Amino acid sequence: MDGTDQQLLALLRQDARLTVATLAHKLGVSRGTVTNRIRKLEDAGVIVGYTVRLRPDASPDEITAWMSIAVEGNEARAVIASLLGEPGVARLSDTNGRWDLLAELRAENLAGLSKVMERVRLIRGISHTETSIHLETYRLP
């Protein structure tokens, strides 16, 4: 990946609905170049999907959990790419200390959360996990 690919990914992270023409204009390249680069990034598994982000209160009955993840050796990039393609992972953060990554998981119910957790645990390069279910949020004034 070169600088143009990095810029393209940054633009898509901000708004994955940008048109190819808009991306091309912002990057200063042709539409064909953008189309080819997106296809290559998808084929290489760098882009593993597109998603919609919702306000946290848009789905009040949804179950949220945080999964702490330990990664084996130097498998972090592959694990991150896989996690970013998992629809049940709403947010993913790199961290320090005992755990390498922190994933915010979302599901419609406990059975759905169990399936998300199972899929995540099967990702190659994850050595172990610990999950905590979000019960309630307290806000300070």
Sequence and secondary structure as in RCSB ss.txt:
>XXXX:A:sequence
MDGTDQQLLALLRQDARLTVATLAHKLGVSRGTVTNRIRKLEDAGVIVGYTVRLRPDASPDEITAWMSIAVEGNE
ARAVIASLLGEPGVARLSDTNGRWDLLAELRAENLAGLSKVMERVRLIRGISHTETSIHLETYRLP
>XXXX:A:secstr
  HHHHHHHHHHHH TT  HHHHHHHHTS HHHHHHHHHHHHHTTSS        GGG TT EEEEEEEEE TT 
HHHHHHHHHT TTEEEEEE  TT SEEEEEEESSHHHHHHHHHHHHTSTTEEEEEEEE        
